[in-house]
Amino acid sequence: MNRSRREVLKYGAGFGAALAWPNSRVLGANEDIRVAVQGVNGRGASHLSEFSGQKGVRVVGICDVDPTVLDSRTTSMTKKQGFKVEGYTDIRKVLESKEIDVLTSATPNHWHSLAAVWGCQAGKDCYIEKPISHNVWEGGQVVKAARKYDRICAGGTQSRSMESIQKAVAHVRSGAMGKILYVKGMCYKPRQSIGKGGGGAIPAGLDYDLWSGPTQMEQPLRRKKFHYDWHWFYNYGNGDMGNQGIHQMDVARWFLGVEELSPHVLSLGGRLGYDDDGETPNTQIVYHDYPDAPLIFETRGLPKDKAAQQSGWGKEMNSPEEFPGESGISVVVICEGGRIYANAGGKVIATDTAGKPTQEFKGGGNHFENFIKAVRSRNYKDLNADCHTTHLSSALCHTGLISHQLGATQSESQILESIKSDKVLTERFGSMADHLGKNGVDISKAITMGAYLKFNPKTNWFEGNGDLDAKANALARPAYREPYVIRDEV
């Protein structure tokens, strides 16, 4: 049965059936690239600024399900650029337009992969914010769609475009600092309680069906604040490890040079220090047991101690023990011959094993400009963060959360007994326990010991875990709500 392009977009079914159309417009070096941005209440505002500020690029469309946000952004962008910017509520209308070359998305996480797959199928190049996926499976589907439809599809892991980190990665990977012993990514970032009782209001006029997209239309809301606090619920977000932390997870994996998911994963932590309606951990260690060296990721949402909770949370967060006074939103690489520190702003320092500075790496970079360069060249290898790169790092966040979700609360002594054979993990658990103790958290029975899960990086499924395989894989690929579905055959 033949179906028109408009019918496919209207009903959404054609995307799942892999019915798509090529982009008929071939971009030349002197032609403007026409961009539409989806989701502009938060991070999307940066997309508007960055793309409209590039020569040869125009923001011609803005898509948001909140009419107040949409009106504000279209008005300001129309004024800034000097021509009318079209406003859209439904992404499917964006994808219908022949006047749009690029789709960028900064929606809540549960929409990221769906926007990318639909965008590729509609012949659009895509820039998708981190994490590029909301679960393990769908990230792989984004990569498949980008390759199948020959689309440029980038992830918003901006550290990949920082010259300082690029230089440091090359330095470590050259062997100049000896063997990597382990890499530690950190998201020490203040996150206060979101309160209890839920019942928040859906903004007036907002299309809640579209906002919910592939997940359930939750009513009443389990959060008081509609915007942003969705990060702390599994239906929509991935906690702070999948929010801020994905950047540092990506840099940590980059230093290791691994191009697949870890064969084993373990989580230790919980939502600790307050009692609220949030689901995702605010304090967590995720241990990715790569064969050559482990990748350890630490999330801390509480400040350095109880007193700091009274004096302003974010002013007094922990620093890495190896680099006192430096930001805890960073990556530390422990090598035989020294250490590397790289923070979220691109500050990169090398030291010897005693902590004496030996070298500093410098240089910036613009991730949005790198994406546009690849759109013009039509070569995804020109991207600093191709969708496959961001998919792998996003999925490391997801597998860590799956371990946590399948775990159980244990005593401190039980956990120490379970991990005693691993010196590094035991040391990092001790550091987390000390941090929690200073925040007044009784750690004797508060920590969730996640399931120690085996993962097959060749098949990208959990395998060898007995009855836990089915539970883990159901979290790695949850059900979608029609018609907002990513199909097996993209």
GUMI-448990 format. One record per residue: x negated, y negated, z negated of N, C-alpha, C in turn. Coordinates in steps of 0.1 Angstrom, whole numbers, plus 5000, padded with zeros to 4 digits. Layout:
residues N
XYZXYZXYZ/...
//
This chain:
residues 490
499250125000500050005000499149885000/499349785009498649665010499249565000/498449494993498949384984498149254987/498849144987498149014989497348984977/496348894979495548844969496348784958/497348704961498148644951498948744942/499348854949500048954941499149024931/497949054936496949114927496749034915/496448904917496148814906497348794896/498548794902499748774894499948884884/499749004889500049114880498849184874/497649144878496449194871496149334875/496949414881496749554884495549574894/495449484903494449494914493049494908/492849424897491549414892491149554887/492049624880491749764875491549864886/492249834897492149924909490949894918/490149794913488949754921489349694934/490449634935490849564947490349414946/489449384954488849254953488549194967/488049074967487749014980486348944979/485648934990484348874990484448724989/483548654984483448514984483048464998/483948405005483748375019482748255021/482548185010481648065012480248105008/479348075017477848095015477247965011/476647964999476147834994474847795001/474747675005473547625011472747545001/471547515003470747434994471247304990/472047245000472547104998474047094995/474647214993476047214990476247214975/477347144971477747134957478247274953/477947314941478447434935479647394926/480747454928481947414921482347504910/482347454898482447524885483747504878/484347614873485447604864485047664850/485347604839485047644826486247694819/486147814813487247874806486947874791/487847814783487647804768486747694764/487347574762486547454760486747384747/487247454737487447394724486147374716/485247474718483947474711482747474720/482147584721480947604730481147554744/482347574749482747534763482447394766/482547304755482247164757480747144762/479847234757478447224762478347264776/479147364780479247404794479647284803/480647214799481147094807480046994808/479346964797478246864798477046914806/476647034804475447084811475647094826/476747154830477047174844477347044852/478146954845478446834852477246744853/476146774845474946684845473946734855/474146844862473246894872473546844886/472446804892472546764906473146874915/474046844923474646944932475547044926/476047004914477047084907478147004902/479447044904480546974900481447064892/481947014881483047084873484347044879/485047134886486247104893487447164886/487247244876488447304869488147334854/489147324846489047354832490247444828/489947554821490947644817491047664802/492147634796492247654781493747684778/494047774769495447804765496047704755/495147614750495647514741495847384748/497147344750497347224759496747094754/496647084741495946964735494546954739/493847064737492447074741492247054756/493147124764493047114778493246974783/494146904778494446764782493246674779/492746694767491546604763490346634772/490046754774488846784782489046744797/490146774803490346734817490346584819/490846514809490846364810489446314809/488746364800487346314798486446344809/486546474815485746514826486146444839/487346414841487846334852487246194852/487246134840486646004839485146004841/484446104835483046114836482546134851/483246224858482746264872483346174883/484446104880485046014890485946074900/486346194897487446264905488246354896/489446384901490346464893489846604891/489846644879489446784875490746854872/490946974878492247044877492247114863/493347124857493547194845494347314847/493947424840494647554841494847614827/495947684826496247754813495847904815/496047954827495848094830494648114839/493748204834492448224842492848284855/493948354857494248414870494548314880/494948194876495148084886493848024890/492848024881491547984884490948074895/491148204892490548304902491148304915/492348254916493048244929492448134938/491848034932491447914939490247934948/490347894960489247904969488247784968/488647694959487847574957486947584945/486747704940485947734928484947844931/483647814929482547914932482147994919/482147924908481647974896482647974884/482748074877483548084865482548094853/482648004843481948014831482948034819/482548114810483548144799482948124785/483648054777483248034763484448054753/485148164757486348194749485948274736/486948304728486648404718486148534724/485348614716484648724722485448834729/486648854724487448964730487848934745/487648814750487948784763486748784772/485548794767484248764775484148864786/484248994784483949094794485149094804/486349074800487449074809487348954819/486948844814486748724822485648754833/484548824828483448844837483848944848/484549054844484949154854485949104864/486949034859487948974868487248864877/486348784871485648684879484748744890/484048854887483248924898484148974909/485249044904486249094914486848994923/486948874918487548764925486448684934/485248734934484248674942483548554936/483748534923483048424916481748474909/480748384909479648404901480048364886/479448424876479848414863478748384853/479048284844478148264833479048284820/478648394813479548434802478748414788/479448354779478748324766478448454759/477548444750477248564741478248584731/478448694725478048824731478748844744/478148904754478848924767479949024767/480049094755481049194754481649184740/482749254738483349264725483149404719/482849504728482549634725481449694734/480949814731479849864738480249894753/481349964755481650014768481849904778/482649804774483049704784481849624789/480749604781479549544785478949614797/478949744797478449814809479349794821/480649774819481549754830481249614836/480849524829480449394834479349404844/478349484840477149504848477549574861/478349684860478849754872479549664881/480449574876481149484885480249384892/479349334884478349234890477649294902/477149414900476349484910477249524922/478449574919479349624930479749504939/480049394933480549274941479449174944/478249214941477049124945477248984939/477548984926477748854920476548824911/476248694909475348644899476048634886/475648714876476348714863475348704852/475448594845474448564834475148564821/474348604810474848594797474248474790/474948424780474548294773473548314762/472548394764471448414754470348324758/470448194754469648084759468148094755/467848174745466348184741465548244753/466148314761465448374773464848274782/465348144781464848044790463847954783/463547984770462547894763461147944767/460347854772459047884777458147934765/458347874753457547904741457748054738/458948104738459248244735458748334746/458948294759458448374770456948394768/456148294765454748304763454348394752/455148384741454848464729455148614732/456248644739456548774743455448834751/454948764761453948804770452648834762/452348754752451148764744451248894736/452348924729452449044721452449164730/453249154741453349274750452049304757/451049214757449749234764448849324755/449349334742448549414732447549324725/447649194726446649104720446749104705/447849144699448049144685448149294680/447749384688447849524684449249584685/449349704679450649774680451749694672/452949694677454049644669454449744658/454449704646454949794635456449794633/456949664633458449654634458749514637/459949494642460449354645461749334636/461749214630462849174622463649054627/464849064631465748954635466548914623/466748784622467448724610468548624614/469648634607470648534608471048494593/470148414587470448364574471148224576/472448234576473248114580474448104570/474747984565475847974555477248004560/477948094554479348114558480148134545/480948034542481748034530483048114532/483748134521484948214521485948144530/486748224538487848174545489148174538/489148224525490348224517491148344519/492148354511493048474511494548424514/495248514520496748494522497048474536/496148444545496348424559497548324562/498348354572499548274575499248144582/498048134589497748014596498747994607/498847864612499747834623499047844636/499847894646499347894660499547754665/498547684671498747544676499947534685/500547424683501747394691501447394706/502347474713502147484728501147584733/500347634724499347734728499947864733/499447914744499948034750499348154743/500048204732499348304723499248444730/500048474740499948594747498548594755/498348484762497048474769495848464759/496048394748494948384739494548524734/495548604731495348744726494748834736/495248814749494648894760494649044757/493449104758493349244757493649304743/493749224733494049284719495449254715/495849304704497249284699497549144696/498849104697499348974694499648974679/498648944671498848954656499748844651/500848884644501748784638502348854625/502248784614501648664611500148674611/499448554613498048554613497448594600/496348664600495648704588494548604584/494548494590493648384587494348254586/493848164578494548034576494147934588/492947944593492447854603492447934616/493247884626493347954639492047964646/491447844648490247834656489047874647/488147934653486747974648486848094638/487748094628487748204619488148334625/488448344637488648474644487348544644/486248484643484948544643484848664633/485548654622485348744611486348854610/487048874622488048984623487649064635/487749194634487249294644488049284657/489349244656490149234668489549134678/488849034673488548914682486948894682/486348914670484948874669484048984665/482848954662481849054659480949014647/481548934638480848884627479748794631/478848754621477848664625476648724632/476448854631475448924639475848914654/477048914657477548904671477848764675/477648664666477948524668476648444670/476048404659474648344659473648454662/473748564655472748664654472348734667/473348734677473048794690471848734696/471648604694470448534700469148594694/469148614681467948674675467748824677/468948894678468849034682468249044696/468548954705468048964719466548934719/466148834711464648804711463948924705/464448984694463749094688463649214698/464649244705464549344715463649314726/463549184730462649134740461249164736/460849124724459549154719459149304720/460149384716459849534716459749584730/460349524740460249564754461149684757/462149714749463049834751464149794760/464549874769465549844779466649944778/466949994766468150074764468550064749/469650114746470150114732469450214723/469450184711468650264701469250404700/468450504698468950644696469550674682/469350584673469950604659470250464654/471250444646471650314640472150344626/471850254617472350254603472550114598/473750094591474049964585474049984570/473649874563473749864549474249724546/475349714538475849574535477349574532/477849454535479349434532479649294532/480949264529481449124527481349094512/480349024508479949024494479848874489/480048854476479948724470481148644469/482248694475483548634474484548734479/485848704476486948794480487848714489/487848744502488748674511489248774521/489948724532490648804541489748844553/488548794554487648834564487248974564/486949034576486649184576485149214579/484449124586483149164590482149134579/481049204579480049174568479449034568/479248984557478448854556477048874551/476749004547475449044542475149184548/474149194555473949324562472549344567/472149474567470949514573471349624584/470949604596471149704606469749754611/469649884611468349944614468550024627/467849974637467750044650466450124651/466550254651465450344650464850374663/464250274670463550304683462350384681/461950464690460850564689459450494685/459150384692457850324690457750234678/458850154675458850074663460350034661/460750024648462149994645462449844647/463749814651464249684651465249674639/464849574631465749554619466449424620/467749424618468449294618469149264605/468949144600469449104587470348984588/471548994583472548884582472648854567/472548724565472848674551473748544552/474948554547475848434547475848354535/475248414524475148344511473848264511/473848154503472648084502471648154493/470548084490469448154483469748204469/470648134462471048174449472348114445/472848144433474148094428474147944427/473047884422473047744421473247674434/472647734445472747674458474247674463/475047764458476447764462477147634457/476647584446477247464440476647334446/475447344452474847224457474847204472/475547294479475747274493475347384503/475347504499475147624507474047604518/474347544529473447534540472147464538/472047384527470747314525469747414519/470147524513469247614506469347754510/469047784522469047924527467747994525/467748124525466448194525465548164537/464248164535463348164546462748314548/462148344559461448474560460348474550/460148594543459148604533457748574539/457548614552456248604559455948454563/457048374563456848234568457648144559/457148114546457948034537458147894542/459447844540459747714544460347704558/460147814566460747814579462147864580/462847834591464247874592464448024592/465548064585465848204585466748244597/466948154606467648194619466448214629/465948334629464648354636464248494637/463148524643462648654645461148664640/460848764633459448784629458948924635/457848924641457249044647456049074639/456049194633454949244625454049334633/452849294635451949374644450749414635/449949504640448749554633447749434632/447749344641446749234641447249104637/448549094633449048964629450548964630/451148834630452548824630452948704639/454148714644454748614652456048564646/456248434646457548374641458148294653/459448324655460148244666461448214661/461748084660463048044655464048004666/465247974662466347954672466047824681/465247734676464947614683463747624693/463147744693461947764701460647744695/460547714682459347704675458647844674/457447854678456847994678455447974673/455148054662453748044656453248194655/451948204657451248324655450348314643/450248414635449248414624448448544624/447448544615446748674613447448754602/446848864598447548944589447648884575/446848784572446848714559447748594559/448348564571449248454572448648324577/447348324581446748204586447148184600/447648054603448048024617446848044627/447148104638446148124648446448064661/447748044664448147994677449647944676/449947844684451347804685451747794700/452847854703453347854717454447744719/454347674730455247564732455847564746/456947494747457547484760459047514759/459847434766461347444766461847514778/463047484782463747544793465247524793/465847524804467247494805467947624811/468747694803469347814806470447794817/471147684817472147654827471547624840/470447554840469747534853469147664859/468747754851468247884855469347954862/470547954856471748014862472047964876/472047834877472347764890471347794901/470047804896468947844906469247984912/469748074903470048214908471248214917/472248124914473448114922473048074936/472047984937471647934950470748044957/469948114950469048204957469748334960/470848364953471648494955470848614950/469948594941469148704936469248704921/469948804916470148814901468848834893/467748874900466548894893465848754890/466448644896465948514892466548464878/467548544873468048504860467148544849/467048454839466348484827467148574818/468448574819469348664811470448714820/470048804829471048874837472048954827/473248974832474349034824473849174817/472949244824472549374819471649344806/470849244807470049204795470849164783/471849084785472649034774473649154770/474049234779474849354775474049444765/472849474767472049564758471949494744/471649374744471449304731472849294723/473849264731475249254725475649394719/475349494727475749634722474949674710/473749624708473049654695473849604683/474449484685475349434674476549524672/477149564683478349644682478049784675/476949844679476649974673476449964658/475749854654475549824640476849804632/477749734638479049724631479849854631/479749934641480350064641479850154629/478550154627477950224616478650174603/478750044602479349984589480750024588/481550024599482950054598483250204594/482250284597482450424594481750474581/481250374574480550404562481450404549/480850414538481550414525480750344514/481350294504480650224494479950324485/478650294483477850374474477050294464/476550354454475750284444474450254449/473750154443472450124447471450244446/471650324436470750434434470950544445/472250564449472550654460471850604473/472050484476471450424488469950444488/469250404477467850414476467350564478/468150654473467750794474467950834489/468850784496469150824510468050764519/467450644516466550584525465150584521/464850664510463450654504462350704513/462650784523461650824532461150724541/461850614542461550504552461050384543/459750354543459150254535459650114539/459750084552460149954557461549924553/462450024556463850004553464049984538/463350064530463450054515463049914511/461949864516461549724513462549624517/463149634528464149534533465449544525/465849664521466949674512466649614499/465449624494465149564481465149414482/464749354493464849214495466349164496/467149244503468649214503469249224489/468849324482469449344468469049224459/467749184460467249064453468048944456/468248924469469048804474470448804468/471148924468472548934463472548914448/471548974441471448954427471348804423/470548734430470448584427471748514430/472648574438473948504441475048564431/474648644421475548684412476348804416/475948884426476648994432476149124424/477049194419476749324412476549424423/475249454426474949544437474949694433/475249724420475249864416476249944423/477349884428478349964435479049884445/478449784451479149694461478749724475/477749794478477149804492477849914499/478149894512478649994521477450064528/477250194525476250274533476950314545/476450254557477050294569476750434573/477450484583477150624588475850614597/474950704594473750714602474150784615/474150714626474750764638473750784649/473850894656473050924668473750874680/472950814689473550754701472650794713/473350834723472650874735472450754745/471350694746471150584754471250604769/471250734773471450774787472850774791/473750824782475150834785475850714780/475250644770475850524763477050564755/477050684749478050724740477350784727/478150774716477650844704477850994706/476751064703476751214705475951274694/476351394690475651474680475951434665/477151374663477551324650478751404645/479051514651480151604646481451524648/482351534637483651464638483551314639/482451254636482251114637482151064651/481851154661481651104675482951044680/484151114678485351064683485750924676/485450914663485750784657484850674662/483550704663482650604667482850564682/483150654690483450624704484750554706/485650574698486950494698486650354695/485750324686485350184683484450124694/483750214701482850164712483650134725/484850194725485850154736487250164731/487750054725489050044720490050034731/491350054728492450044737492649894741/493149874753493449734758494949724760/495349594759496849564760497149524775/498049584781498349554795498949414795/498649334806497849374818496449334817/495949304805494649254803493649364800/493449444811492749574810491549574819/490449624814489249664822489349814825/489349844838489649984842488250054843/488350184844487150274846486450234859/487250224869486750194882486950044884/485849964882485949824884485849784899/
//
